[in-house]
Amino acid sequence: MWSYTVHLFRDLSPNVKRFIATESLFGIGAGVFSLILNLHLLDLGFSKGDIGRITSLGALTIGLGSLPAGFIVKRVGRKTMLVTGMLLTFMALFLFGIGTSLGAITAAQIIYSLGVTAIVNSEIQLIFQYCRSKKEETSAYSLLFAIFTLFTGLGTWLGGYLPDWMPGHTTTYQYAFFIAGGCLGLSGILRWILLPASHTMEQAKGAEKASDGQRAKSSELPKRRHAIYFLLLLSLLIFNSGFTFGLLSPFLNVILKFRFGMEDGSISGVLALSGFFFFIGSIIMPYVVDRWGGRKTFIFLFLYNIVIVGLMAIAMPAAVFGMLLLIRGTGFTMLNNLTDSQCMSAVAEEDRNLFAGMRTVSRSVGNTIASYWAGYILAGNHYAWPFLMTAIALLVGYVVYTWFVQGMLDRRLEGQT
């Protein structure tokens, strides 16, 4: 397994390796931020319901901004879009650190969400653009997410201790926001310096297809309708992924704090260890797909996640819950990575910017609905319900995949029309 992973990384294109290496700083910043935000807001006096509304506002902003972002990225280029988004997240974390009012926090959340919008509508297409084959696309995505989750875990662990090492003034978490923002900003700067411009590669690919531009115009409309239908089906699968994420992931620190009475250091330790299991899931996903194929892997991961998250709704000691949280992290990461990489890889290059916008809108709408709902559920101290609802949502996602998406996805990945 280890030799397989080393072989994957060694054979990657040079620009893909640079992209993946700079993801480490991004992961540290994101990990610190994900741990401290909700705890910071609680210390500022915001309620759990307020946190749910702020979280859902972020997801809504990403959703509303993603379709325009899909058109903007065609104008400015994927690299410019990505770096701009990372710098916006740097500005947002600085504002989170100095702001105390609802207005300031809301503005910071909107700026952060706009930055994330720019990132998610350019990042995957850009790294795929640096790849030489569809197999490399799957490997690149998995290794990118593996590095992200590994260093997110490190950032989450740091987020539990930075407030003690460097206590702030507005809350003890203030200076941790500045450190996290610095990591995000530095990652963006390094990518601007190290990665080649994407528009030159797009022009080269466009030139190769120029001679075919006038052929078979009579058949273009039916093909286009078929392509849009395919993108809509993939977006439905992505919506389910966003919904299941929004029910649990933004609130795991709150659940651990109030369901089990954990301290910040313990929470950061559990979530950091969970990040390591995310890393394991990302690393082994290409290996599993290579051995089982995409279809069998999809089915297994849906059923695995349904069982694990359903068990987490049952009353149990914190230690048992922690173990389930860890193994759930591996399967959940594998399922999300498989969904994202297989869907984007199955989409034609000329449709990837459009699909990136549709994907982000679908995920954000699902995330918004789930986060808003989960915030109110947790405000009523119903800590088991989000897990039950996630199990049901995963079952729905399994039905969508097997009935509507599976066949078309397989044919596209095999190069059929």
C-alpha positions, 0 to 999 in steps of 0.5 A: 500500500505504501509503495503504491502511494509512493509510486503515485506521487512519484509519477505525478506531473511537476506542477501537480506536485507543486500544487499538492505541496502548497496545500499543506499551508492551506490545510493548517490555516483551515484546520485552525479556523474550523476549530476556533470559529464556533468556540470564538462565537460562543465566547462572544455571546452568540447562541448555537442558533446564531452559529447555525444561521452564520454557518448557513449564510456562508454556505448560501453565499457560496451557492449564490456566487458560484454560477457567476464565478464559473463565468468569471474564471473563464475571463481571469483564468483558474490560477488567478481565481484561486489565488484571489480566493485564498487572499480573500480568506486571509482578509476574512480571518483577520476581520474575524479576529478583530470583529466582535459585533454581529455585523463584523462577524457577518461581513467576515463570513461573507468575505470568507465565503466569497474567497471559498467560492473562488477557490472551489470554482478553480482549484480542482479544474486547475490541478486536473488541467496540469494532469496528463491522464484521467488516472492521474486526475484521480490520483492527484485529487486524492493526494491533494485532499490527503495532504489537506486533511493531514495538515488540517488535522495538524491545524485543528490540533494547534487550534486547541492550544494556540489560545493558551499559548497566545491568548487574545483580547476580544476572546482567547482565540483572537491571535489564532485567527491571525496565524490561520489567516497568515497560513492561507495568505502565504499559500496563495502567494506561493501558488502565484509564484510556483504555478504556471498560468492556466490560460496559456494551457487552455489556449493550447488545448483550444488550438488543438480543437480549432480544426474540428470547430465546424464539424457536425453542427447539426448534431451539436444540440442533442449532444449539448442537451445530453451533456447538460442532463448529465451535469444535472444528475451529477449535481444532484449527487453533489447536493446530497454530499453537501447536505450530509456534510452540513448536518454534522461536520460544522458542528462536531466541536459543539457536539463534543463540547455539549454532548460529552462535556469535553474541554477545548484541548480534548476536542482539538485532539479528537478532531485532529486525530479524526483529520489523520483518519481523513488522510488515511481515507484519502490515501487509500481511495485510489488504491481501492478504486484501482482494485475494486472499480468505481461502482463497487467502491461507491456502493460499499462506501455508501453502505459503510457510512450509513451504518457508522453514522446511524450507530453514532446516534445511539447513547454511548460513552465518549470513548466509543463515540470517538472511535466511531468518529474516527472510522466514520472520518475515513469512510466519509472522506473516501466517499466525498473524494470519490464523488468529487474526483469521479464526477469532475473526471467524467465531465468534458474539459470544455464543461468543467468550469460550468460544472464547477459552478453547478457543483458548488451551487448544489453542494452549497444549497445542500449545506445551507439547508442542512446547517440551518436545520442542524443549528436549530436542532442543536439549540434544542439539545437534540444531539442524536438527530443530526446523525439519524438525519445524515444516515437517512440522507446517505440512503437517499444518496445511494438510491440517486447513485444506483438509479440515476447516475451509475450507468452514465458515470461509468460510460463517461469514465470509460470514454463512451458517449 
